[in-house]
């Protein structure tokens, strides 16, 4: 991201294989010291935008630099939360024998089905599942047999860490599609 000025620049780089201003004379924003294959014509505009969104999420480019959201992002990185819940909480990581076959993301509809509020979220993080899921025999059946299971972070994470992680997830869930890339036919 140090070579890109905006999310739109990332999509342009993916499409064209070079930065918009690739002149070596620009010392404020020098061109990348590498070239990349241009994906325009190989991928659709939507696929390029999706790939750019993935790159931005994986890089943490859009996460605020301070405050509880930033601290929550740091907790997620430190403890590898997104290795199971997907980059930026996008979900989709395969989880054989689970109810849906994937680990639930934070930004999809599964999150609302599993976590109704901050208290229930804290139960998942600290105990590996919510009290409601522990009582539900059908849910317990699928949770127990799933290949990947939510670990318990009790004694590892402080209550403030859980609160910051909650703030990060709420922030991720509040992000609408970027107006820069929405309905834009050219990256």
N, C-alpha and C positions, 0 to 999 in steps of 0.2 A: 504493500500500500504506500510505501514511501515515494513511489513514482507517480502515483495517481492523486489527482486533486479532488475528485468527487466520485460518487457511485456511477454516474454516467460515464466517466472516464474509464472505469473498470470494464464496463460493457463494451465500450469502443475498443479498448485494448484486446479484449477477447475476440471481437469481430474482425478487427483489422490486423492484429498481430503486432501492433506498435502503438505508442502513445500518440495523442493528438499532435503535440508539439515535440517532435523527435529531434529538434535541432540541438546539436551538442553545445551551442553557445548559451543556452539558458542555464545559468548556474543555480538559479533559485529552484528550478525543478528539472534536474538533468534527466535525460532519457535513461531507461533501464539499460544495463550493460549486456543485454541479451535480446534475442529476437524470438518470437513465438509464432507458431503456425496461425494463420488467420482462419477463423472458424465461420466467417460470413460465407454463406453458400453451402456450408457443410451442416450447419445447425440453423434452425429457424430463429427468428428474432426472439420469440418467447423462450426458446432453449438458451439463447445467449443471455437473456435477462435473468433466467433462473440460475444459470451458472455464475453470473456476476453477483447475484444475491447470496449464493452459497459462499463465494470467495469473501464477500464482505462480512458475512456472519462468522465464518471460520477465523477471520482475521480480528474479529471484535471491533471493527472499524466504527460501527455505529453506536457502540456502548458508551454512555457518558464516562468521562474520565474521573469523576469523583462522586461521592455520595453513596447511598445504600445500594443503588442499582450497580454501580461500579464494583462495590465490595461483594455483592452477590455474584457478579460475573467472575470475580477472583476466586470465590469459594467453589463455584462450578468448575473452573479450570483446575484448581488445586486438587479437588477430589474426583476429577474425571467424570462428572455428571453427564456431560454431553457425549461421552463415548458410548453410553447406553441410550440416552434420551435424544440423541441426534444433535447436530450442529445447530446452535441457537434454539434448542428444544424442539426441533422439527419432527422428531420421532422417526418411526420407520425402521429402526434397527431390528433385524430378525431375532425372534425369540421363540424357537420351537416349543411346542406343547403349551404355550400360553393361550389365553382365550382368543386373542386376535392374531396371534402369530408374530407380533412385533412388540417392542417395548413402547409404552405410550409416550407420546411427546407432550411437551408443556403447552404448545400452541394449538393443538388440535382439539377435537370434541372429546376425545378420551379423557383429557384432563378434568373436564367438568363432571364426567361420570365417576371419577375416582376421588376427586378432591373438591369439596364444596366450599371450603373456607380455610383460613390460615391455621386454625387449630388442627384440622384434619391433615393438612399438608405437613405440619410439624410431626404428627404421628407417623406418617409415611417415612419422613426423613430420619427421625430418631429411632423408630422401632421396626422399620422395614415394611410396614403396612399399617393401615388405619385400624382403629378399634372396630369400626363397622365391618371392614373386610374380614377381620379375625372372627367375628361372630357369624358371618355368612358362609354356610357350608359349601355352597356352589362356588363362590368366589375363592374360598380357601383351597378347594380342589384344584382350580386352575393356577392359582398363585403357587401352590406347593409343587406342582409338577412342571412348571415353566423352567426352561433351561437357565435363563438369567433371572435372578431374583434380586429385588431391592435390598441392599445391605442396610444394616442398622448403624446409624452414626451417633447413637447415644454414647456419651463419654468422649466423643471425638470432636463434635461440633458444639459450640456454645449457642445458647438461645439467640444471641445477636447474629450469629452466622446464619441460622435458620431464617431469621427475620430478613436479613439481607438477601438471601437466596430467594425468598418469597417476593421481595421487591423486584429483583431481577426478572423473575418469571412473570410477574404482573406487567412489567415494562415490556417484555417480549410479546406478551399477549395483546398489548395495547397498540402495537405497531401496525398501521394499515399498509397496504401496498404503496410503494413509493410513487409519488406523483411524477417524479422524474422519468421513471421507466414505464409507467402505466400508459397504455395506448400510444406508445411512441414506436413508430415503425422503423426508425433507424437508431441503432445503439449509439 
